Each structure stands twice: as structure tokens, then as C-alpha cells.
Amino acid sequence: MALIEFYDDQRGNRYRCGGFLVRDNFVMTAAHCLGSNMTVTLGAHNIKKREKTWQLIPVLRALPHPDFSAKKFINDIMLLKLKNKAQLNSNVQTIALPQEQDQVKPGQVCSVAGWGKMADGKFPDTLQEVDLEVQDKRKCRNLLSRKYNNSIQLCVGNPKYKKATGRGDSGGPLVCDSVAQGIVSYAYKQPPRIFTKISSFLPWIHNTMKHVA
């Protein structure tokens, strides 16, 4: 799990997103988490108390998907090339990516972690994790006024529950059976939440890491 911090030049504020290590020098996150002076913290649990496990690495180059649309929130995926390679150990590990043929099925329970806003409106100091259920695509099209695209997105989180993921969780991984299948993208005030479907972007991911590494 990675904590990504950056400045929004237009607003002049500092923001944070989640992300995850997919290679020792690449972190994956959401494209809408793009900003300036980006840094990645690996090996963190409590982000307010500097721990010995921390690895703080500047981002050398941010590579959002060329077809990302901030208006429609599609193709919301980005790779961050790190200035230095991460030191892999018991606290910092890469996570597996899916195969192109992988299918995440409705009813499957996966987990999401992050330091985003909780149900009480506060931001936690420590990493939080929640289990979420993959939803049927028809239910998601009915519930969401934005156009949901099942070929490049996943719809996750039981609509019965008011809180699934919050502001600050963007870019974090949806982990199903130890594989990162999705990236936290957007939501409304209540679940379900939309995730970028990683398996749909594998050619772009591998090509980008190969030519920028």
C-alpha cells in the first residue's frame, strides 16, 4: 500500500491518494490523483507518526492514461515512476496484477484499504481496511446516473451500507484473492463505488513500464 501526496496547482492545496506498488520502481494509482511535487510513502501504517518501516520516495515521472477524462471519469489509471527503487522487505511488497482473462464476478467479496475519510467525517491516522461486494452491472447502471462502462470499470460496495470508501481513498487497490483487480475511482454520497478495471488496461500498463523503466 502506498500513500501518495501532491499539490493541486490550481487550488494551491495539498492532497493525498492511495496507490500500490506493482514493480520496485512503479506505483499504480488513479489518474485524477495527478498533481505537482508528488511523493510516495511505502511501508506506512500510521501516517502521522514516522515509523522505521517508512520509505519516502519522490515521483520521477507521472504517467496518466492518455485517454483519461476528468469530466467522464473514464480510463482513470496512472503509473508513477519512482526516483529510486523501493527496497522490498516484509513491510514493502509488490502486489500481483490480474491476467487479461480474469473476471471479477458479482457477489465476490474483495477488500479495499486506505487513509480516506471515515463515516464520522474524520481522516484516520492508521490504515483502514474494508470488505466490499462486487455488484451486478445492471444494478450499477440503474443506481448511477453517470454512464457506467462494464468493460473498463467495476462496480463495488453494497448499496445498503452508507459508507464504503471516502475522500482520500482514491487510487487504492481493490484486492481479490491477493490480486489487484481494481483502482478506487469515484463515488457519490453512498455506495456502490466505481473502480477502474485493471485487466482492461494490461497492454498499456506493460508497454508503459517497459518503455519508461
Backbone bond lengths (Angstrom), bond angles and torsions (degrees), N, CA, C in turn:
res aa  C-N    CA-C-N  psi(-1)  N-CA   C-N-CA  omega(-1)  CA-C   N-CA-C  phi
1 M - - - 1.460 - - 1.520 108.86 -
2 A 1.318 116.23 137.63 1.456 121.48 -178.94 1.521 109.95 -122.35
3 L 1.323 116.53 142.80 1.462 123.19 170.57 1.522 106.64 -101.66
4 I 1.324 116.63 124.75 1.459 121.57 -179.31 1.522 108.45 -112.47
5 E 1.325 116.38 126.30 1.462 121.79 178.51 1.522 109.31 -120.51
6 F 1.329 115.71 141.56 1.462 119.75 -175.48 1.521 110.19 -159.47
7 Y 1.343 115.60 164.93 1.463 121.97 175.57 1.518 109.83 -102.78
8 D 1.313 115.08 140.78 1.452 121.87 169.62 1.525 106.18 -95.20
9 D 1.332 116.38 108.99 1.466 120.31 -174.07 1.524 112.83 -63.76
10 Q 1.328 117.35 -31.15 1.464 120.18 -178.66 1.525 111.70 -71.22
11 R 1.320 116.28 -40.71 1.470 120.23 -178.15 1.519 112.79 -95.29
12 G 1.327 116.32 -18.58 1.454 120.18 -179.99 1.513 114.61 74.43
13 N 1.327 116.47 15.16 1.459 121.06 -178.84 1.523 111.05 -104.65
14 R 1.329 114.56 158.23 1.459 120.20 176.03 1.524 108.76 -100.07
15 Y 1.311 115.93 134.31 1.462 121.88 -176.96 1.521 110.29 -125.90
16 R 1.321 114.90 169.72 1.462 119.27 175.20 1.517 109.98 -139.69
17 C 1.315 113.88 150.54 1.466 123.23 176.78 1.517 108.27 -135.81
18 G 1.304 114.96 171.78 1.450 120.92 171.29 1.525 109.60 -96.22
19 G 1.294 116.02 170.12 1.457 122.30 176.51 1.518 108.17 -169.96
20 F 1.317 116.65 -177.69 1.460 119.35 -179.41 1.518 109.74 -154.38
21 L 1.314 115.08 146.21 1.461 123.06 -175.95 1.530 110.24 -80.99
22 V 1.334 116.26 120.68 1.464 120.36 -179.69 1.533 111.99 -110.03
23 R 1.306 116.66 -15.28 1.456 124.20 172.90 1.520 105.90 -152.54
24 D 1.332 118.34 163.41 1.469 117.54 -174.28 1.525 113.54 -64.01
25 N 1.336 117.41 -14.20 1.466 119.96 178.00 1.532 113.57 -126.30
26 F 1.346 116.86 16.17 1.467 120.47 178.81 1.527 110.89 -135.76
27 V 1.325 114.78 133.44 1.469 122.41 173.40 1.522 107.75 -116.09
28 M 1.330 116.67 140.27 1.456 122.12 176.74 1.522 109.21 -104.94
29 T 1.337 116.09 141.71 1.461 121.83 178.99 1.521 108.55 -155.93
30 A 1.333 116.55 -168.04 1.464 121.68 178.36 1.528 109.87 -89.34
31 A 1.333 116.59 145.34 1.466 120.81 -178.95 1.521 112.05 -64.96
32 H 1.336 117.46 -28.65 1.467 118.47 -179.23 1.524 112.43 -74.54
33 C 1.329 117.40 -0.83 1.466 122.19 175.52 1.530 111.84 -90.62
34 L 1.301 116.84 14.10 1.470 121.28 -179.27 1.529 110.61 -72.57
35 G 1.319 116.11 136.46 1.459 121.79 176.61 1.509 110.13 -162.86
36 S 1.311 117.03 -168.78 1.464 120.98 179.34 1.522 110.50 -104.01
37 N 1.340 115.98 163.08 1.467 122.64 -179.29 1.531 111.06 50.60
38 M 1.322 115.69 49.18 1.457 120.61 -176.72 1.523 111.69 -77.47
39 T 1.322 115.32 134.84 1.466 121.55 175.64 1.524 109.34 -130.42
40 V 1.319 115.34 152.33 1.460 122.28 179.25 1.530 108.58 -121.82
41 T 1.327 116.14 131.00 1.459 121.27 173.83 1.521 108.25 -112.06
42 L 1.323 115.41 123.15 1.462 122.54 178.57 1.523 108.99 -110.78
43 G 1.318 116.21 154.91 1.464 120.90 176.13 1.515 114.38 74.70
44 A 1.350 116.89 19.06 1.471 120.05 -178.09 1.527 110.97 -95.79
45 H 1.302 114.72 146.14 1.470 121.43 169.32 1.526 108.37 -120.14
46 N 1.336 116.03 -56.37 1.460 121.85 174.37 1.526 107.59 -99.04
47 I 1.324 116.48 111.94 1.467 119.56 -174.32 1.531 112.89 -84.17
48 K 1.326 117.42 -3.16 1.463 120.51 176.02 1.527 112.20 -98.79
49 K 1.305 116.23 -9.32 1.464 121.12 -177.60 1.522 108.31 -127.58
50 R 1.318 115.77 109.67 1.465 119.62 -175.40 1.525 110.37 -62.74
51 E 1.323 114.66 119.62 1.456 120.84 -177.27 1.529 110.23 -103.37
52 K 1.335 115.70 157.91 1.468 120.31 -179.91 1.517 111.80 -64.28
53 T 1.332 116.77 -21.31 1.470 120.92 -177.30 1.534 112.63 -79.71
54 W 1.337 117.13 -11.57 1.466 120.51 -176.07 1.522 112.74 -62.97
55 Q 1.324 114.78 141.46 1.470 122.08 166.57 1.525 106.36 -128.51
56 L 1.330 116.12 110.40 1.458 122.24 -178.84 1.528 108.28 -100.23
57 I 1.338 116.53 114.32 1.465 121.75 -172.96 1.529 110.17 -127.62
58 P 1.343 117.78 127.28 1.470 119.42 175.76 1.524 111.10 -68.79
59 V 1.333 115.72 152.99 1.464 120.93 175.78 1.525 108.78 -87.23
60 L 1.316 115.45 123.74 1.462 120.66 179.23 1.524 110.88 -77.75
61 R 1.322 115.77 -41.13 1.463 120.28 -177.40 1.525 110.65 -153.39
62 A 1.318 115.83 131.19 1.466 121.56 176.37 1.520 108.75 -99.48
63 L 1.340 116.21 133.01 1.460 122.00 -174.14 1.526 110.44 -128.01
64 P 1.346 117.21 78.66 1.462 119.47 176.50 1.525 110.43 -70.04
65 H 1.325 117.31 153.62 1.461 120.64 177.78 1.525 109.21 -59.65
66 P 1.332 117.73 133.34 1.475 120.10 -176.06 1.523 114.53 -60.97
67 D 1.330 117.47 -22.16 1.462 120.44 -179.15 1.528 112.91 -103.52
68 F 1.328 116.62 17.68 1.459 119.11 176.97 1.526 110.34 -64.34
69 S 1.322 115.21 134.23 1.460 121.24 177.25 1.522 109.41 -118.52
70 A 1.335 116.42 113.36 1.463 120.56 178.64 1.515 111.11 -69.23
71 K 1.322 117.04 -23.60 1.462 121.44 -179.67 1.528 111.07 -76.87
72 K 1.329 116.06 -45.16 1.460 120.72 -177.91 1.531 112.91 -95.86
73 F 1.327 116.89 -11.30 1.460 122.61 -177.02 1.528 111.73 54.57
74 I 1.318 115.54 50.56 1.464 120.26 173.21 1.523 109.08 -116.70
75 N 1.332 116.22 158.13 1.471 122.57 -176.40 1.532 110.35 55.41
76 D 1.328 114.91 41.58 1.469 121.70 -174.83 1.529 109.83 -85.13
77 I 1.319 115.30 75.01 1.458 121.88 -177.63 1.527 109.00 -145.45
78 M 1.329 115.79 142.59 1.464 120.56 -178.31 1.528 109.90 -148.62
79 L 1.310 115.27 143.97 1.460 122.20 172.88 1.525 108.89 -108.30
80 L 1.327 116.01 139.59 1.462 121.80 177.57 1.521 108.76 -115.76
81 K 1.322 116.19 117.20 1.466 120.63 176.00 1.529 107.27 -83.21
82 L 1.314 116.80 122.76 1.454 121.74 -177.13 1.520 111.28 -83.16
83 K 1.320 115.47 147.63 1.463 120.50 -179.66 1.521 110.94 -66.41
84 N 1.329 115.92 -36.48 1.468 121.96 177.35 1.518 109.23 -126.57
85 K 1.312 116.52 152.07 1.457 120.61 176.69 1.525 110.12 -70.69
86 A 1.314 115.49 141.60 1.463 120.60 175.17 1.527 109.40 -71.80
87 Q 1.316 115.57 144.89 1.460 120.73 174.57 1.529 107.80 -88.94
88 L 1.331 116.09 110.24 1.461 120.13 -177.58 1.526 110.34 -76.76
89 N 1.334 115.30 130.47 1.463 121.30 -179.52 1.533 108.38 -153.87
90 S 1.321 116.87 -164.20 1.469 119.84 -177.55 1.525 112.53 -67.33
91 N 1.329 118.11 -19.69 1.467 121.59 -179.19 1.521 113.33 -101.69
92 V 1.315 117.11 -19.22 1.472 121.49 -178.15 1.524 108.86 -128.29
93 Q 1.330 115.51 114.51 1.463 121.01 -178.80 1.526 110.00 -138.10
94 T 1.318 115.91 154.54 1.461 119.92 171.62 1.529 108.50 -79.59
95 I 1.335 115.47 158.58 1.462 120.33 176.79 1.524 108.52 -115.82
96 A 1.317 116.04 145.17 1.462 120.90 -177.73 1.522 111.29 -70.20
97 L 1.329 115.85 144.59 1.457 122.17 173.20 1.527 109.22 -96.97
98 P 1.317 117.97 158.11 1.467 120.24 -178.35 1.520 112.60 -74.19
99 Q 1.318 116.02 168.98 1.456 122.51 169.05 1.531 107.88 -88.61
100 E 1.320 116.88 158.61 1.462 120.16 -177.81 1.528 112.17 -59.81
101 Q 1.331 116.73 -31.73 1.470 119.69 -177.11 1.532 112.91 -86.34
102 D 1.325 117.38 -2.10 1.469 119.87 -178.75 1.523 111.34 -62.49
103 Q 1.319 115.94 137.72 1.452 121.75 177.96 1.529 109.42 -124.26
104 V 1.319 116.18 126.91 1.455 121.25 173.25 1.523 106.83 -95.45
105 K 1.322 117.21 120.50 1.467 121.27 -169.75 1.529 112.44 -100.02
106 P 1.336 117.09 148.21 1.467 120.84 175.38 1.522 110.67 -54.87
107 G 1.314 115.67 138.21 1.459 120.88 -178.01 1.515 113.23 93.93
108 Q 1.321 117.20 -17.99 1.461 120.56 179.13 1.530 108.84 -68.98
109 V 1.323 116.58 138.13 1.463 121.56 -179.91 1.527 109.51 -102.26
110 C 1.319 115.21 125.13 1.457 122.33 179.93 1.524 108.78 -126.38
111 S 1.308 117.52 173.82 1.468 120.07 -177.53 1.526 111.13 -123.39
112 V 1.331 114.11 151.34 1.458 122.58 176.30 1.525 107.61 -131.55
113 A 1.324 115.68 139.13 1.462 120.30 178.65 1.525 109.66 -126.98
114 G 1.325 115.50 154.29 1.454 118.61 178.02 1.516 112.13 173.28
115 W 1.340 114.68 178.36 1.462 122.31 178.69 1.532 109.98 -112.55
116 G 1.344 117.21 26.74 1.457 121.84 -177.30 1.520 113.24 -75.53
117 K 1.334 114.75 171.04 1.463 122.19 -177.37 1.529 111.20 -58.82
118 M 1.327 115.56 136.04 1.459 121.69 -178.40 1.529 110.15 -93.60
119 A 1.324 115.94 179.44 1.464 121.43 -176.00 1.522 112.40 -62.13
120 D 1.342 117.68 -28.02 1.462 121.01 -179.71 1.530 112.42 -83.93
121 G 1.344 116.18 2.64 1.458 120.26 177.97 1.509 114.60 88.09
122 K 1.325 117.08 -2.22 1.466 121.00 -178.65 1.529 110.89 -97.21
123 F 1.332 114.29 154.71 1.458 119.97 174.61 1.525 108.58 -96.32
124 P 1.331 117.90 127.44 1.466 120.19 -177.71 1.526 112.32 -76.52
125 D 1.324 115.61 153.77 1.465 120.27 173.36 1.522 110.65 -82.55
126 T 1.333 116.09 -30.29 1.460 120.60 -175.29 1.529 111.30 -105.72
127 L 1.293 116.00 153.97 1.454 123.00 -178.18 1.529 110.64 -63.03
128 Q 1.330 115.59 129.32 1.468 121.60 179.51 1.532 109.53 -109.55
129 E 1.332 115.32 149.47 1.464 120.36 179.23 1.522 109.52 -134.66
130 V 1.331 116.14 141.77 1.462 120.83 -179.75 1.525 109.51 -140.25
131 D 1.333 115.94 144.47 1.465 121.20 175.17 1.524 108.87 -90.47
132 L 1.327 116.34 135.26 1.456 121.94 -179.18 1.521 109.83 -130.94
133 E 1.327 115.19 150.38 1.463 120.90 -177.70 1.526 110.94 -102.94
134 V 1.322 116.01 131.82 1.467 121.49 176.65 1.525 108.70 -67.87
135 Q 1.338 116.48 132.12 1.464 121.87 -174.81 1.535 111.79 -100.95
136 D 1.309 115.22 157.86 1.457 121.82 176.57 1.533 109.69 -68.72
137 K 1.328 116.85 138.34 1.466 120.58 -175.55 1.526 112.69 -61.32
138 R 1.330 117.35 -33.19 1.476 119.76 -179.72 1.523 110.84 -68.07
139 K 1.320 116.24 -38.58 1.458 120.83 178.01 1.527 109.82 -62.92
140 C 1.334 115.72 -39.43 1.458 119.94 -178.13 1.527 111.40 -69.24
141 R 1.310 116.77 -38.49 1.461 118.96 178.02 1.528 110.62 -65.41
142 N 1.310 117.55 -34.27 1.457 121.61 179.14 1.530 112.16 -72.93
143 L 1.336 115.52 -36.66 1.460 119.93 -175.40 1.526 113.12 -81.17
144 L 1.309 116.86 -31.29 1.464 120.82 -173.10 1.523 111.13 -102.15
145 S 1.302 116.02 130.68 1.463 119.48 178.98 1.526 110.98 -77.61
146 R 1.332 116.68 -27.91 1.461 118.57 174.45 1.526 108.31 -70.10
147 K 1.285 115.94 153.09 1.462 119.83 -179.54 1.526 109.52 -73.17
148 Y 1.305 115.33 116.44 1.462 121.59 179.67 1.517 108.96 -90.93
149 N 1.330 116.47 128.40 1.463 122.20 -176.94 1.525 108.98 -111.35
150 N 1.316 116.78 102.66 1.459 121.35 -174.91 1.527 113.51 -65.75
151 S 1.319 117.72 -22.05 1.468 119.80 -178.08 1.528 112.59 -73.99
152 I 1.335 117.78 -25.77 1.470 120.41 -178.23 1.527 112.77 -125.65
153 Q 1.337 117.03 3.97 1.460 120.48 -178.54 1.525 111.40 -135.35
154 L 1.325 115.01 156.83 1.457 122.88 173.79 1.522 108.06 -120.55
155 C 1.316 116.46 144.66 1.455 122.80 -179.06 1.524 107.54 -114.16
156 V 1.335 116.89 115.77 1.459 120.45 -168.65 1.522 111.18 -136.03
157 G 1.335 115.84 142.04 1.448 121.17 175.92 1.512 110.56 116.76
158 N 1.296 117.42 127.63 1.457 120.92 -178.65 1.525 111.18 -69.14
159 P 1.339 118.20 121.30 1.468 120.57 -178.89 1.527 114.19 -61.37
160 K 1.330 118.13 -14.54 1.464 120.96 179.45 1.526 111.76 -69.68
161 Y 1.336 115.99 -25.66 1.454 120.28 -176.68 1.520 110.13 -97.83
162 K 1.315 116.23 135.40 1.465 120.64 -175.85 1.523 112.54 -74.69
163 K 1.318 117.80 -25.38 1.461 120.51 -174.55 1.511 110.47 -123.08
164 A 1.332 116.52 126.48 1.463 120.40 174.63 1.516 109.04 -125.83
165 T 1.313 116.48 -64.46 1.457 121.41 174.96 1.516 107.17 -136.70
166 G 1.323 116.57 155.35 1.449 119.80 -175.57 1.510 113.52 -129.47
167 R 1.342 115.29 -175.74 1.457 120.89 -179.73 1.526 109.50 -59.20
168 G 1.314 115.89 130.92 1.458 120.74 -176.49 1.511 112.51 104.75
169 D 1.351 116.68 -14.79 1.468 120.35 177.87 1.529 111.97 -87.43
170 S 1.326 117.50 -12.89 1.466 121.53 -177.87 1.529 110.90 -50.34
171 G 1.324 115.56 140.58 1.458 120.54 177.66 1.512 114.90 89.92
172 G 1.338 116.86 -13.22 1.450 120.27 -179.84 1.520 111.57 -73.31
173 P 1.335 117.15 162.64 1.458 120.25 -176.44 1.520 114.02 -88.85
174 L 1.320 114.88 145.32 1.465 122.12 166.12 1.521 105.49 -94.45
175 V 1.320 116.44 112.90 1.467 121.12 -172.78 1.521 110.08 -106.11
176 C 1.327 115.61 119.85 1.458 122.38 178.92 1.525 108.16 -122.11
177 D 1.330 116.53 115.66 1.474 120.89 -179.08 1.521 111.93 53.03
178 S 1.334 115.78 47.51 1.472 124.00 175.46 1.529 114.24 68.78
179 V 1.323 117.43 14.60 1.463 122.31 178.45 1.532 109.03 -120.39
180 A 1.328 116.90 135.68 1.466 121.35 177.17 1.529 108.80 -79.17
181 Q 1.320 116.09 106.82 1.465 121.05 -176.53 1.532 112.58 -99.58
182 G 1.321 117.17 -22.47 1.455 119.58 -176.01 1.516 112.38 -146.31
183 I 1.351 114.78 167.28 1.461 122.53 177.13 1.529 107.46 -125.95
184 V 1.324 117.70 129.20 1.457 121.17 178.33 1.530 109.60 -57.43
185 S 1.340 117.14 121.56 1.453 121.04 -176.26 1.530 111.53 -113.26
186 Y 1.328 118.42 -74.29 1.463 119.06 -178.71 1.525 111.30 -148.83
187 A 1.316 113.94 166.52 1.472 121.12 177.39 1.513 108.70 -158.10
188 Y 1.330 114.48 168.33 1.449 120.51 170.33 1.528 107.57 -98.33
189 K 1.306 117.31 -157.60 1.458 120.03 -175.56 1.519 112.41 -70.06
190 Q 1.327 116.52 -17.90 1.458 119.23 179.20 1.527 109.27 -139.54
191 P 1.350 116.89 160.98 1.462 120.68 179.33 1.519 110.85 -62.67
192 P 1.333 119.13 165.36 1.457 125.51 4.08 1.532 112.46 -77.95
193 R 1.314 115.00 167.69 1.457 122.26 178.31 1.527 108.46 -112.05
194 I 1.330 115.12 150.07 1.455 120.35 -179.59 1.527 110.20 -97.97
195 F 1.326 114.64 133.23 1.459 122.42 178.83 1.528 109.13 -118.85
196 T 1.315 116.35 143.94 1.461 120.65 171.58 1.524 108.36 -70.31
197 K 1.317 116.76 132.54 1.472 122.95 -177.72 1.529 108.90 -86.09
198 I 1.330 116.44 103.70 1.466 121.56 -171.50 1.527 112.49 -61.07
199 S 1.327 117.69 -38.02 1.470 120.37 -175.88 1.532 112.43 -60.57
200 S 1.333 117.02 -23.94 1.470 120.73 179.67 1.528 112.70 -76.83
201 F 1.326 116.70 -11.49 1.468 120.44 -174.20 1.531 113.04 -117.42
202 L 1.331 117.06 13.57 1.464 119.99 -175.18 1.526 113.90 -59.57
203 P 1.338 119.91 -42.53 1.472 118.15 177.96 1.530 112.38 -58.38
204 W 1.326 116.83 -44.17 1.472 120.69 178.55 1.530 110.66 -64.62
205 I 1.322 117.70 -41.71 1.465 121.60 -179.56 1.523 111.07 -60.40
206 H 1.334 116.47 -52.39 1.464 120.54 -176.35 1.525 111.46 -67.37
207 N 1.315 116.79 -38.45 1.459 120.53 179.50 1.530 111.29 -66.31
208 T 1.322 115.79 -40.46 1.462 120.31 179.77 1.515 111.51 -66.17
209 M 1.308 117.51 -46.67 1.481 120.23 -179.61 1.530 111.20 -66.23
210 K 1.313 116.59 -32.86 1.455 119.79 -179.17 1.530 111.87 -69.27
211 H 1.321 116.52 -40.05 1.469 119.46 -173.53 1.518 113.35 -92.42
212 V 1.330 117.32 -12.78 1.466 119.31 179.19 1.526 110.80 -104.68
213 A 1.330 117.71 -20.70 1.467 121.11 -177.60 1.514 111.74 -62.96
